[in-house]
Amino acid sequence: MLDTKDFNFFEKHNSFDFKGFLFRIVAYWKWFVLSLIITFVYAYNVNIRKETLYGMESLIVIEDQNNPFFTSNTSLVFNWGGTSDKVQTIITSLKSRSHNEIVVDKLQYYIKYLKKGEYFYKDAYGEVPFYVEIDKNQGQLFSKLIKIKFLSATQYQLSVDFGEDTSASLIQYSDVSIHPVNVSGGEFNKVYKINEFVDLPFLKIKLLIKPEAFDFSNQEYYIRFDDFNQTVSAYRALEVNADAKATSVVRLQLEGPNKYRLVEYLNTTVEVLRKIQLDSKNLFANNTINFIDSTLKEMEGQIKDAENELKEFRRGKNIFELEGEAGGGLLSAKLSSFDAEKDAINRKIAYYNLLKNYLEKTTDYSKLPAPTVAGIDDPNIIGNVSKLISLSAERAKLAYSVKNKKMFSEFDVEMESIKKVLLENIASSKSALSLNLFLINKNIAKAESEASLLPENKQEHIKITRKYNLKDKIYSTFLEKRSEAEIVKAANISDIKFLDPAKDIGGGLRGPKTSINYILAAFIGFLVPLLIVFVIVLLDNNINTLEDIQKMTNIPIIGVIGKKNTKNNLSVFEKPKAPLAESFRAIRSSLQFLYKKQKQKDGAKIVMLTSSVSGEGKTYCSINLATVFALSDKKTVIVGLDLRKPRIFGDFNINNITGVVNYLIGQKTIDEVIQNTHIPYLDVIPSGPIPPNPSELLMGESMYEMIEELKTKYDYIVLDTPPVGLVSDALELAQFCDATIYVTRQGYTKKGMLSVVNEKHKRGELHNISIIFNGFTKKAHNGYGYGYGAYGEGYHDEPIEPKGIKKIIKDIKNKFK
């Protein structure tokens, strides 16, 4: 009797067999090869269908280009926020949506020029011999291929395939709106001349040939009108980064399928930003020049009238007497000086009033003249007016290209805060100027009282001279300011310079990254069958290896039987020298050793063969084990005790009319039920007719009598019994046996059935039990690499196993069941 711990196998059973799993992977190597072939073929097809991806780059340097003519008295240079954040401002501008909208609109990159390739439509921008002119206020056929086939150097055929559609969409690029239009469906074809305007309900374009184009007859191209916003979003993927070592150097990188388009976009986006920045720098100067020009135009008539009045008064008079010291020449000069100071103060006050009126009544401050035009040199006023003008100009630019009003909220908040500061500055500055004006008026009044003592004609001369001198002084001052503004404007240059413009010098290939696709294909191609094998192993509850048996029970394994090598079950008799026959001889030797161990030297030996369920090769093993006994010149008999499913008679070409059942019910004697076979020393007692009460027959006294009679006639008695896992018949017969052999079949017997055998052995219902491992093969998929295979097809007592896909489907169904 074995100890209880001998049957405590559950801990081992629940552990995952990694070694077995690895060998199972090797056994399914064909699955892995097939999976890898499929994934690599798919990766190859993906790679050849992908557009080639290129990368272009350019370098710009951002410098603080201070105007050499800039002084604190002019303040006509636009301020981008100082050198500290100038680089970041430019980087942000290059990636902004509003900036890229301007560039895309200028280059009209929403018009795609394509050429049909083997797998996809290739971006042929820069290669096509033509370009298209459109009216942005007219709708164009949206997102549909328009075929252009050149019939000659002067004619082309325009084709559009609408299929079954009776409507299409038009896009109008002036406001990026999309409208429906009715079409006739089918394919539209029409021939046009080069430079001829195409006026269709769904298309309004003019096709022009490039000057450098030649030999394009019979060539086919395609154009497509894409969404403006999506095109802008694609180019906002532009990478803009400051150099880590030289922060003033900025690198621009862009990827795409067309190198010509990439180079043009990189260079154009920088040129557009340079122009915007330079225009912003010149904004003050332009406003100042425009203001001065309008003022000088008004003053030209006034100074001419004053000059004519002075000449008319002096006519016929002594000039030296009027302008001499006695004529009040010094007093006239003093009054002219006071008048100039008063005019300067009045101009400042007038500018403040103008600025205040702008701040309170308008929202566009981009046309404000510089404060210095009125002689204002307060840095707070100058700086805030500069910021207000720049913000207003930027907002106006956004309003032109961006339709979303929410984008302007930040501008409005910042401008509102600057307006409040400016209004406070204006109030304090005007208060100080009022005091200065009071003092000047006081000095003028004092000088005028002195002049009132002079003769009347001299007083009149001083009055006319003062008027002329004031106009002349103002005119000269404005001319000086205008000249100053022109010099500043002419000397202004952009802070952005090309260090290395984008250029196609060959190379630049960035993709497709075929190696990554192949690596991914290898990973998936290995992972999928690996998971399948893992699921099969996880769900596989069959005994597949000797190790499975050894983990489940301590019952000894008496032998391993290979795959059947004959058409019938008489493998040992038909091929007595085959390895399969040697396997049964080894079992015979083990049994003889077992009998010696039991000190059973004389008398007949009885061995009983049973199994868990039908189909495990129990009858096959019974026949061939009896055969090896008979071939050793020992009288042997096989008794078919599987009364429910009699099978043992077929391979010996005998009938099953009479047998064990007939003897047990008293119809026949033992000699009448014994049938000789063509194998020397081997007899068979078939089961006979199927009885209604097989268990009761086997439990009766007749069964004991039959065994005792057989012992007197034979050296070895082999009992072929019913499966112990299904019925209890074998347990009733165990009392007659010297040894019990439990047949397991690789890939068929369930692991759980061994626990049933263990329990019966533990209770003493089965004694002297050993295990045969049946169906061994090195080529099966359900074992280790050195493997154990499926039981051979064609056993008389087994169903025919399906093959190929049917077998896989059946196995999967069985696993889930």
C-alpha positions in Angstrom: 0.0 0.0 0.0 1.5 3.3 -1.0 1.5 6.3 1.4 -1.0 9.1 0.9 1.7 11.5 -0.1 2.6 9.4 -3.1 -0.7 10.5 -4.7 -0.4 14.2 -3.7 0.5 15.3 -7.2 -1.7 18.4 -7.5 1.1 20.9 -6.7 3.2 19.5 -9.5 0.3 19.3 -11.8 -0.6 23.0 -11.4 2.9 24.2 -12.2 3.6 25.3 -15.8 6.0 23.1 -17.8 8.3 25.6 -19.5 10.5 23.0 -20.8 7.6 21.2 -22.4 6.3 24.4 -23.8 9.6 25.2 -25.5 9.7 21.7 -27.1 6.1 22.2 -28.1 7.1 25.4 -29.9 9.8 23.5 -31.8 7.2 20.8 -32.7 5.0 23.4 -34.3 7.9 25.0 -36.3 5.9 24.8 -39.5 3.2 27.1 -38.0 5.9 29.7 -37.2 7.5 29.5 -40.7 4.0 29.9 -42.3 3.2 32.9 -40.0 6.5 34.6 -40.7 6.1 34.1 -44.4 2.6 35.7 -44.3 3.7 38.7 -42.1 6.9 39.3 -44.2 4.9 39.2 -47.4 2.4 41.7 -45.9 5.2 44.0 -44.7 6.8 43.9 -48.2 3.5 44.9 -49.8 3.0 47.7 -47.3 6.6 49.0 -47.9 6.3 49.0 -51.7 3.0 50.8 -51.5 4.3 53.6 -49.3 5.5 56.9 -50.7 9.1 57.7 -50.3 9.6 60.3 -47.5 12.3 62.9 -47.7 13.6 65.5 -45.2 14.9 68.9 -46.0 16.3 71.6 -43.7 17.5 75.2 -43.6 19.4 77.3 -41.1 18.7 80.9 -40.3 20.4 83.3 -37.9 18.6 85.9 -35.8 20.6 89.0 -35.1 19.8 92.3 -33.3 20.1 94.6 -36.3 20.0 98.0 -34.6 19.6 100.9 -37.1 22.9 102.9 -37.3 20.7 106.1 -37.7 18.6 105.3 -34.7 18.8 107.8 -31.9 16.7 108.5 -28.8 15.2 111.4 -30.7 13.8 109.4 -33.5 12.5 106.1 -31.9 11.3 104.9 -35.3 12.4 101.3 -35.0 9.8 98.6 -34.4 10.4 96.6 -31.2 9.9 92.8 -31.2 10.2 92.5 -27.5 14.0 92.8 -27.1 16.8 90.4 -28.0 16.1 88.1 -25.1 12.9 86.7 -26.5 13.3 87.5 -30.2 14.4 84.0 -31.1 11.5 82.4 -29.3 9.1 84.9 -30.9 10.3 84.0 -34.4 10.1 80.3 -33.7 6.6 80.7 -32.4 5.7 82.8 -35.5 7.1 80.2 -37.9 4.9 77.5 -36.3 1.8 79.6 -35.9 -1.3 78.9 -37.9 -1.7 82.4 -39.2 1.8 82.5 -40.6 1.5 79.2 -42.3 -1.9 80.2 -43.8 -0.1 83.1 -45.5 2.6 80.9 -46.9 0.2 78.2 -48.1 -2.0 80.8 -49.7 1.0 82.4 -51.4 2.3 79.1 -52.8 -1.2 77.7 -53.4 -0.2 74.4 -52.0 -3.8 73.3 -51.6 -3.6 72.5 -55.4 -2.0 69.1 -55.7 -0.2 68.0 -58.8 -0.1 64.2 -59.1 1.2 61.5 -61.4 -0.2 58.0 -61.3 2.2 55.4 -60.1 2.1 51.6 -59.8 0.6 51.6 -56.3 -0.4 55.3 -55.5 -0.6 58.8 -56.9 2.8 60.4 -56.6 3.2 64.1 -55.7 4.6 65.5 -59.0 4.9 69.2 -57.9 7.9 70.7 -59.7 7.9 67.9 -62.3 4.6 68.6 -64.1 5.1 70.8 -67.2 2.1 73.1 -66.3 0.5 75.1 -63.6 -3.1 76.1 -62.9 -4.5 79.6 -62.4 -7.7 79.9 -60.3 -10.0 82.7 -59.2 -10.3 82.3 -55.4 -13.7 83.7 -55.5 -14.9 80.9 -57.7 -15.7 77.3 -56.5 -13.4 74.5 -57.6 -14.2 70.7 -57.6 -13.2 69.6 -54.1 -11.1 66.6 -53.2 -11.6 64.7 -56.5 -9.0 63.7 -59.1 -9.1 65.8 -62.3 -7.2 64.1 -65.1 -5.1 66.1 -67.6 -3.9 64.3 -70.7 -1.9 66.3 -73.2 -3.0 65.5 -76.8 -0.4 67.9 -78.3 1.7 70.9 -77.3 -1.4 73.1 -77.6 -4.3 70.9 -76.5 -5.2 68.7 -73.6 -8.2 66.6 -72.5 -9.8 67.2 -69.2 -11.5 64.2 -67.5 -13.4 63.7 -64.3 -15.0 60.4 -63.3 -18.1 61.1 -61.1 -19.2 57.5 -61.1 -22.8 57.2 -60.0 -22.7 60.5 -58.0 -25.1 63.2 -59.1 -23.7 65.9 -56.8 -20.2 67.1 -55.9 -18.6 69.6 -53.6 -17.0 72.9 -54.5 -14.4 74.7 -52.4 -14.0 78.5 -52.5 -10.6 79.5 -51.2 -11.5 83.2 -50.6 -13.4 82.2 -47.5 -12.6 78.4 -47.4 -16.3 77.5 -47.8 -17.7 74.4 -49.4 -20.8 74.3 -51.4 -22.7 71.5 -53.3 -23.2 71.4 -57.0 -25.2 69.1 -59.3 -23.3 67.0 -61.8 -24.5 64.6 -64.5 -22.6 61.5 -63.2 -20.5 59.2 -65.2 -17.2 60.4 -66.8 -16.8 63.9 -68.1 -14.4 64.5 -71.0 -13.7 67.6 -72.9 -10.7 69.0 -75.0 -9.3 72.4 -74.2 -6.5 74.6 -75.6 -3.6 75.7 -73.5 -4.4 79.1 -71.9 -8.1 78.7 -72.5 -10.3 79.4 -69.6 -12.2 76.3 -68.4 -15.7 77.5 -67.4 -17.6 74.6 -66.0 -20.2 74.5 -63.2 -17.7 72.5 -61.1 -14.4 74.0 -62.3 -13.1 77.4 -63.3 -9.3 77.2 -64.1 -6.8 78.2 -66.7 -4.0 75.8 -67.5 -0.6 77.4 -68.5 2.6 75.7 -69.7 5.8 76.4 -67.9 8.5 78.2 -70.0 11.0 75.4 -69.5 8.6 72.6 -70.3 9.1 70.4 -73.4 8.1 67.0 -74.8 5.0 66.5 -72.7 2.6 65.2 -75.4 0.6 62.1 -74.5 1.6 62.5 -70.9 -1.1 62.1 -68.2 -1.2 64.1 -64.9 -3.8 64.8 -62.2 -4.7 67.8 -60.2 -6.8 67.9 -57.0 -8.1 70.7 -54.9 -7.6 69.9 -51.2 -8.9 71.4 -48.0 -7.1 74.7 -47.1 -7.1 74.2 -43.4 -5.9 70.6 -43.6 -3.1 71.6 -45.8 -2.1 74.3 -43.4 -2.2 71.8 -40.5 0.1 69.5 -42.4 2.7 72.2 -42.8 2.5 73.3 -39.2 4.4 70.0 -38.6 7.4 72.1 -39.5 10.1 71.5 -36.9 11.8 74.7 -35.7 14.4 74.5 -33.0 17.1 76.8 -31.7 20.7 75.5 -31.7 21.8 74.3 -28.3 25.2 75.9 -28.6 24.3 79.0 -30.6 20.8 80.1 -29.5 20.6 82.8 -32.3 20.8 80.0 -34.9 17.5 78.3 -35.7 17.1 75.1 -37.7 14.0 74.4 -39.8 13.2 70.9 -40.8 10.3 69.5 -42.9 9.4 66.0 -44.1 7.3 65.1 -47.1 7.2 63.0 -50.3 8.3 65.8 -52.7 11.7 67.5 -52.2 11.0 70.4 -54.6 7.9 71.3 -52.5 9.8 71.0 -49.2 12.7 73.3 -50.4 10.3 75.9 -51.8 8.2 75.9 -48.6 11.2 76.2 -46.2 12.7 79.1 -48.1 9.3 80.9 -48.7 8.2 80.6 -45.0 11.4 82.4 -44.0 11.1 85.1 -46.7 7.5 85.8 -45.7 8.5 86.2 -42.1 11.5 88.4 -43.0 9.1 90.7 -45.0 6.6 90.8 -42.1 9.3 91.7 -39.6 10.9 94.3 -41.8 7.4 95.9 -42.6 6.8 96.0 -38.8 10.1 97.7 -38.3 9.3 100.3 -40.9 5.7 100.8 -39.6 6.7 103.8 -37.4 8.7 105.4 -40.2 5.9 105.0 -42.8 3.3 106.4 -40.5 5.5 109.3 -39.7 6.3 110.1 -43.3 2.7 109.9 -44.3 1.7 112.3 -41.4 4.5 114.8 -42.3 3.6 114.7 -46.0 0.0 115.6 -45.3 1.1 118.4 -42.9 3.7 119.8 -45.3 1.1 119.9 -48.1 -1.2 122.1 -45.9 1.7 124.4 -44.8 3.1 125.0 -48.3 0.2 127.4 -49.0 0.4 129.0 -45.6 4.1 129.8 -45.8 3.8 131.1 -49.3 1.0 133.5 -48.2 3.1 134.7 -45.3 6.1 135.2 -47.5 4.0 137.3 -50.0 2.6 139.4 -47.2 6.1 140.2 -45.9 7.3 141.1 -49.3 4.3 143.3 -50.0 4.8 145.2 -46.7 8.5 145.8 -47.3 7.9 147.1 -50.8 9.0 150.8 -50.9 10.3 150.8 -47.3 13.8 151.0 -45.8 14.6 147.4 -44.8 17.5 148.3 -42.7 15.5 150.8 -40.7 12.7 148.2 -40.1 15.1 145.4 -39.1 17.7 147.4 -37.3 17.9 147.6 -33.5 15.9 150.8 -33.5 13.3 149.1 -35.6 12.9 146.3 -33.1 15.1 143.7 -34.8 16.2 142.1 -31.5 12.7 142.2 -30.1 11.4 140.5 -33.3 13.9 137.7 -32.9 12.9 137.2 -29.3 9.2 137.0 -30.2 10.0 134.5 -33.0 11.9 132.3 -30.5 9.0 132.4 -28.1 6.5 131.7 -30.9 8.6 128.5 -31.9 8.6 127.3 -28.3 4.9 127.9 -28.0 4.3 126.0 -31.3 6.3 123.1 -30.1 4.2 122.9 -26.9 1.0 123.2 -28.9 2.1 120.4 -31.3 2.7 118.1 -28.4 -0.6 118.9 -26.9 -2.3 118.4 -30.3 -0.5 115.0 -30.7 -1.8 114.0 -27.2 -5.3 115.1 -28.1 -5.0 113.1 -31.4 -3.7 110.0 -29.5 -6.4 110.3 -26.9 -9.1 110.5 -29.6 -7.6 107.4 -31.3 -7.6 105.5 -28.0 -11.2 106.4 -27.1 -12.9 106.2 -30.5 -11.1 103.7 -32.7 -9.6 100.2 -32.5 -7.1 100.4 -35.3 -3.9 102.0 -34.2 -1.6 100.8 -36.9 -1.6 104.2 -38.7 -0.5 106.3 -35.7 2.6 108.5 -36.4 5.6 108.3 -34.1 5.4 110.6 -31.0 8.7 112.2 -32.1 7.0 113.8 -35.0 5.6 116.2 -32.4 8.9 116.5 -30.6 7.8 114.0 -27.8 10.7 112.2 -26.3 9.1 110.5 -23.3 10.3 106.9 -23.4 7.1 105.6 -21.8 4.9 107.2 -24.4 7.2 106.1 -27.3 7.4 102.5 -26.0 3.7 102.1 -25.4 2.7 103.6 -28.7 5.2 101.3 -30.4 3.7 98.2 -28.7 0.1 99.4 -29.5 0.9 99.9 -33.2 2.6 96.4 -33.5 -0.3 94.7 -31.7 -2.8 96.4 -33.9 -0.9 95.5 -37.0 -0.7 91.9 -35.9 -4.4 91.8 -35.1 -5.3 93.2 -38.5 -3.1 90.6 -40.2 -4.9 87.8 -38.3 -8.3 89.3 -39.1 -7.4 88.9 -42.8 -6.5 85.2 -42.6 -8.3 83.9 -39.5 -12.1 83.8 -39.2 -12.3 82.8 -35.5 -12.8 85.8 -33.4 -11.7 84.0 -30.2 -8.2 84.2 -31.5 -8.2 88.0 -30.9 -9.1 87.9 -27.2 -5.4 88.0 -26.0 -4.6 90.9 -28.3 -7.6 92.9 -27.1 -6.8 92.3 -23.4 -3.1 93.4 -23.9 -4.1 96.5 -26.0 -6.6 97.5 -23.4 -4.0 97.5 -20.7 -1.6 99.6 -22.9 -4.4 102.0 -23.6 -5.1 102.6 -19.9 -1.4 103.3 -19.3 -1.2 105.7 -22.3 -4.2 107.7 -21.1 -2.6 108.2 -17.7 0.7 109.2 -19.4 -1.3 111.7 -21.6 -3.0 113.3 -18.7 0.2 113.8 -16.7 2.2 115.0 -19.8 -0.6 117.5 -20.8 -0.6 118.9 -17.2 3.1 119.6 -17.4 2.8 121.1 -20.9 0.0 123.5 -19.7 2.4 125.0 -17.1 5.1 125.5 -19.8 2.5 127.0 -22.1 1.5 129.5 -19.4 5.1 130.6 -18.9 5.7 131.0 -22.6 2.5 133.1 -23.0 3.6 135.2 -20.2 7.0 135.9 -21.9 5.3 136.6 -25.2 2.9 139.1 -23.5 5.8 140.9 -21.9 7.7 141.1 -25.3 4.6 142.3 -27.1 4.1 145.1 -24.5 7.6 146.3 -25.3 6.8 146.2 -29.0 3.7 148.3 -28.5 5.9 151.3 -27.7 7.4 151.2 -31.3 6.0 153.1 -34.2 3.0 151.6 -35.9 4.8 150.5 -39.1 7.5 148.8 -37.1 4.9 147.0 -35.0 3.2 145.8 -38.2 6.6 144.6 -39.5 7.3 142.6 -36.4 3.8 141.0 -36.6 4.2 139.9 -40.2 7.8 138.8 -39.6 6.8 136.7 -36.6 4.1 135.0 -38.7 6.5 134.2 -41.5 9.3 133.0 -39.2 6.9 130.6 -37.3 5.7 129.0 -40.5 9.2 128.7 -41.9 10.5 127.2 -38.6 7.6 124.6 -38.5 8.1 123.7 -42.1 11.9 123.3 -41.6 11.3 121.1 -38.6 8.9 118.8 -40.4 11.3 118.5 -43.3 14.0 117.5 -40.9 11.8 114.9 -39.3 10.7 113.5 -42.7 14.3 113.2 -43.8 15.1 111.5 -40.5 12.3 109.0 -41.0 13.4 108.3 -44.6 16.9 107.6 -43.4 15.7 105.3 -40.7 13.5 103.4 -43.1 16.2 103.0 -45.7 18.7 101.8 -43.1 16.3 99.2 -41.6 17.1 95.6 -42.4 15.5 92.3 -41.2 16.9 90.6 -38.1 16.4 87.2 -39.9 19.2 86.1 -42.3 19.7 82.8 -44.2 22.7 81.0 -42.9 22.0 77.9 -45.1 18.9 78.0 -47.4 17.1 74.8 -48.1 18.5 73.1 -51.2 18.1 69.7 -52.9 21.7 68.4 -53.1 20.6 64.7 -53.3 19.9 62.4 -50.4 17.6 63.4 -47.6 15.8 60.0 -47.6 13.8 59.6 -44.4 11.4 56.8 -45.2 9.5 54.6 -45.4 11.3 52.9 -42.5 11.1 49.4 -44.1 13.4 47.9 -41.4 10.8 48.8 -38.7 8.0 47.2 -40.7 10.1 44.0 -41.2 11.0 44.0 -37.5 7.3 44.4 -36.6 6.5 41.6 -39.1 9.0 39.3 -37.4 7.6 40.1 -34.0 4.0 39.5 -35.0 4.8 36.5 -37.2 6.4 34.9 -34.1 4.0 36.1 -31.5 0.8 34.9 -33.2 1.7 31.2 -33.4 3.4 31.5 -30.0 0.1 32.6 -28.5 -1.8 29.9 -30.3 0.7 27.2 -29.1 0.4 28.7 -25.6 -3.4 28.5 -25.7 -3.2 24.9 -27.0 -0.8 24.0 -24.2 -2.9 25.8 -21.6 -6.1 24.1 -22.7 -4.5 20.7 -23.4 -5.5 18.3 -20.7 -4.2 15.2 -22.4 -1.2 13.1 -21.4 1.4 13.8 -24.0 4.7 12.8 -22.4 6.2 10.4 -20.0 6.9 13.3 -17.7 3.1 14.0 -17.6 2.5 10.6 -16.2 5.4 10.8 -13.8 4.1 14.1 -12.4 0.6 12.7 -12.0 1.3 9.4 -10.3 3.9 7.2 -8.7 2.6 4.0 -10.4 5.5 2.6 -12.4 5.6 2.7 -16.2 6.1 -0.8 -17.4 6.7 0.1 -21.1 6.3 2.4 -24.0 4.6 1.3 -27.2 5.3 3.0 -30.5 3.1 3.6 -33.4 1.5 0.6 -35.1 3.3 -0.5 -38.2 0.8 -3.0 -39.7 -2.7 -2.7 -41.1 -4.3 -5.0 -38.5 -3.6 -5.3 -34.7 -1.3 -8.3 -35.1 1.9 -6.2 -35.2 4.1 -8.5 -33.2 3.2 -11.6 -35.2 3.5 -10.0 -38.6 6.7 -8.1 -37.9 8.4 -9.9 -35.0 11.7 -8.2 -35.5 10.4 -4.7 -35.6 11.1 -2.2 -32.7 7.4 -2.4 -31.9 7.7 -6.1 -31.2 10.7 -5.5 -29.0 8.6 -3.0 -26.9 6.1 -5.8 -26.1 9.0 -8.2 -25.3 10.3 -5.7 -22.9 6.9 -5.6 -21.2 6.9 -9.4 -21.0 10.4 -9.3 -19.3 9.2 -6.7 -16.8 6.1 -8.9 -16.0 8.3 -12.0 -15.5 10.5 -9.9 -13.1 7.3 -8.8 -11.3 6.2 -12.4 -10.9 9.6 -13.5 -9.6 9.4 -10.6 -7.1 6.0 -12.0 -6.0 7.6 -15.4 -5.7 5.2 -16.9 -8.1 7.2 -19.5 -9.9 4.6 -22.2 -10.8 1.1 -22.1 -12.2 -0.6 -19.8 -14.7 0.0 -16.1 -14.6 -3.0 -13.8 -15.1 -2.5 -10.3 -16.4 -5.4 -7.9 -16.8 -5.4 -4.9 -19.2 -7.7 -2.0 -18.7 -7.8 1.8 -19.5 -9.6 4.9 -18.7 -12.0 5.1 -21.7 -12.5 3.4 -25.0 -10.0 4.1 -27.7 -6.7 4.1 -25.8 -5.4 0.8 -27.4 -6.3 -1.6 -24.6 -7.4 -4.4 -27.0 -4.3 -3.8 -29.3 -2.0 -4.1 -26.3 -3.8 -7.3 -25.1 -3.5 -9.0 -28.5 0.2 -8.2 -28.9 1.2 -8.9 -25.3 -0.5 -12.3 -25.6 1.3 -12.8 -28.9 4.8 -12.4 -27.4 3.9 -14.9 -24.6 2.8 -17.4 -27.3 5.9 -16.8 -29.4 8.0 -17.9 -26.4 6.2 -21.3 -26.6 3.9 -20.5 -23.7 0.3 -21.6 -23.9 -1.6 -18.3 -23.8 -5.2 -17.3 -24.0 -6.9 -14.0 -24.5 -10.2 -13.6 -22.7 -12.5 -10.9 -24.1 -14.2 -9.6 -21.0 -15.4 -6.3 -22.5 -18.9 -7.6 -22.8 -20.4 -4.3 -23.8 -18.1 -3.7 -26.8 -16.7 -7.0 -28.0 -13.8 -6.4 -30.4 -11.1 -8.9 -29.9 -12.2 -11.5 -32.5 -11.9 -9.5 -35.7 -8.1 -9.7 -36.2 -8.1 -13.5 -35.8 -10.8 -14.0 -38.4 -13.0 -15.9 -35.9 -16.7 -15.3 -35.1 -18.2 -13.9 -31.9 -21.3 -16.2 -31.9 -20.2 -18.1 -28.7 -17.9 -16.8 -26.0 -17.5 -15.8 -22.4 -21.2 -15.0 -22.0 -22.3 -18.4 -23.2 -20.0 -20.1 -20.6 -21.1 -17.8 -17.8 -24.8 -18.5 -18.4 -24.1 -22.2 -18.6 -24.8 -22.8 -22.3 -21.3 -23.9 -23.3 -18.4 -25.6 -21.7 -14.9 -24.0 -21.5 -13.7 -26.1 -24.4 -16.6 -25.1 -26.5 -15.9 -21.3 -26.1 -12.1 -21.6 -26.7 -11.2 -20.9 -30.3 -7.8 -21.6 -31.8 -5.9 -18.9 -33.8 -3.4 -19.2 -36.6 -0.7 -18.1 -34.1 0.9 -21.1 -32.4 0.2 -21.5 -28.7 -2.4 -18.6 -28.8 -6.1 -19.2 -28.2 -8.9 -16.7 -27.9 -12.2 -16.7 -25.9 -14.3 -13.9 -27.5 -17.0 -12.1 -25.5 -19.9 -13.7 -27.2 -23.4 -12.1 -27.5 -23.9 -8.8 -25.6 -25.8 -9.6 -22.4 -28.3 -7.3 -20.6 -26.5 -7.7 -17.3 -22.7 -7.8 -17.9 -21.6 -6.7 -14.5 -23.7 -9.4 -12.7 -22.3 -12.1 -15.0 -18.7 -11.1 -14.2 -19.5 -11.0 -10.4 -21.0 -14.5 -10.4 -19.5 -17.9 -9.3 -19.2 -18.9 -13.0 -16.5 -16.4 -13.5 -14.4 -17.9 -10.7 -14.9 -21.3 -12.2 -13.8 -20.2 -15.6 -10.6 -18.7 -14.4 -9.8 -21.8 -12.4 -10.4 -24.0 -15.4 -8.2 -21.8 -17.6 -5.4 -22.0 -15.1 -5.2 -25.7 -15.6 -4.9 -25.3 -19.4 -2.6 -22.2 -20.0 0.6 -20.7 -18.8 -0.6 -17.1 -19.4 -4.1 -15.7 -19.3 -4.6 -12.2 -20.7 -7.8 -10.5 -19.6 -9.1 -7.8 -22.0 -11.4 -5.9 -19.6 -13.7 -2.9 -19.9 -12.3 0.7 -19.2 -12.0 1.2 -15.5 -13.0 4.9 -15.9 -16.4 4.1 -17.4 -17.6 0.9 -15.6 -16.7 -1.1 -12.5 -16.3 -4.5 -14.3 -12.5 -4.4 -14.2 -12.5 -3.8 -10.5 -14.5 -7.0 -10.0 -11.9 -8.9 -12.1 -8.9 -7.5 -10.3 -9.2 -10.2 -7.6 -8.2 -12.9 -10.1 -5.1 -11.1 -11.5 -1.5 -11.4 -10.7 -0.7 -8.0 -12.4 -2.8 -5.2 -13.7 -1.7 -3.1 -16.7 -3.3 0.4 -17.2 -3.1 1.5 -20.8 -2.7 5.3 -21.5 -2.5 6.7 -24.9 -0.5 9.8 -25.8 -2.6 12.8 -26.8 -5.8 11.0 -25.9 -5.9 10.0 -22.2 -7.0 12.8 -20.0 -4.7 13.8 -17.1 -7.6 13.8 -14.7 -8.2 10.0 -15.3 -4.9 9.2 -13.5 -6.3 10.7 -10.3 -9.2 8.1 -10.6 -6.6 5.3 -11.0 -4.6 6.7 -8.1 -7.6 6.7 -5.8 -8.6 3.1 -6.7 -5.0 1.9 -6.2 -4.9 3.7 -2.9 -8.1 1.9 -1.7 -6.7 -1.4 -2.8 -9.2 -1.9 -5.6 -6.3 -2.3 -8.1 -3.1 -4.1 -7.0 0.2 -4.8 -8.7 -0.7 -2.1 -11.2 1.7 -0.8 -13.9 1.2 1.7 -16.8 1.8 1.3 -20.5 2.3 4.5 -22.5 0.8 3.8 -25.9 1.1 5.6 -29.2 4.7 6.9 -29.0 6.0 8.7 -32.0 8.8 11.3 -32.6 6.9 13.3 -35.2 3.8 14.3 -33.4 2.9 17.9 -32.5 1.5 17.2 -29.1 4.8 16.4 -27.4 8.4 17.6 -26.9 10.9 18.1 -29.6 12.2 14.6 -29.1 8.5 14.1 -28.9 5.7 11.7 -28.5 3.2 11.5 -31.2 -0.4 10.8 -31.9 -1.6 7.3 -31.7 -1.6 5.6 -35.2 -4.6 5.7 -37.3 -6.5 2.5 -38.2 -6.7 0.7 -34.8 -9.5 -1.7 -34.8 -10.9 -0.4 -31.5 -10.4 3.3 -32.3 -12.2 5.8 -34.4 -10.4 7.1 -37.5 -8.7 10.4 -36.7 -9.2 13.4 -39.0 -6.2 15.0 -40.6 -5.0 18.5 -41.5 -7.3 21.4 -41.0 -10.1 19.1 -39.8 -7.9 17.8 -37.1 -6.9 21.3 -35.9 -10.6 22.3 -35.8 -11.5 19.2 -33.9 -8.6 19.7 -31.4 -9.7 23.3 -30.8 -13.3 22.2 -30.2 -12.2 19.5 -27.8 -10.0 22.0 -25.9 -12.9 24.4 -25.3 -15.2 21.6 -24.4 
